């Protein structure tokens, strides 16, 4: 029984026994702010007791909803994660075109806005650093809830989230249960981490380690020079490179046992990337660690799970957009810039152009979630989420068009398979 079905069933029963209509939310959350209000009179109290008596034999709340939250150094924990399997969503398209930031769940096909963040600049030790405020999807209520986390990453299936506390980088990772809305387990790490990425099957995490603030403004970063490497040919010779990241390596976390493996150091000079934040990700099949290139048409770098450089996996395609290859493996989303395009992967033939700014994710084999701009696109920063067909003929607005997506306090969506 899904959380939504459980909620609806409890609400129906609660109405029959004349208890508060939001009993389901309160029972599901088990949070202090949702405690049952006291019912006036002995008759009302008796009704509440009767309602509980009815519910107990009929509904079995999962055991992990009532277990205590694990603590660092406490007893072993088993988190009931299951490998992700894509299912057809009950509601294909869900929009919120009346609120910015969104209040109601936004989704299209196989993907949903699982979370979003707003940002602002703050000063830390005399240096300028980006500070994010995260909002996390609550599937039971279909709304987004403000959090106190410094980083949020939602697993495919929208059942679990990995969270980091404020003041990144930090020395523990929280496994957050999105149904009961609390941390199920804490995973300690020896080196502080500042970024997270779920494996494609939703059972492991890559935690990227940093020895300094991962979101420093480029103008306040102390750059250092990479060692000069011998060039194979004169054409390969390049001027000395400078890096600005404090990234040191990664951990692979087994979520079911809430344990981090060994730390694996990775030399930031191995790849050309000028970003301060340089989080690791996964290869499509989850067998390798991937470091995205920020150089135009430069291939991503790959490592094995021990941090050693590795050849790209078989069938790897250099992508020029966030959407990449379609779910059925036949189409390739093109680079940013209006109009965008989709090509046939086997031939390179353009099969459609879209009047949008960026192609962000595939909703299915013939539709994409994209970044579209308002009106005649007078400003590329006056933009919002849209659903667009490959041929560009059909377009559905999913969110409000932000007035200026580059200014502080604007919201930025995170898309996750649902």
Helices and strands as residue ranges (DSSP letters): H 3-16, H 23-29, G 32-34, H 42-58, G 63-65, E 93-94, E 107-108, E 111-124, E 127-138, E 143-146, E 151-154, E 160-164, E 170-177, E 182-198, E 204-210, G 218-220, E 224-225, G 234-236, E 242-243, E 247-254, E 259-260, E 264-265, G 268-270, E 281-282, E 289-291, E 301-303, E 309-310, E 331-333, E 340-344, E 350-354, E 358-362, E 367-373, E 383-389, E 395-397, E 411-417
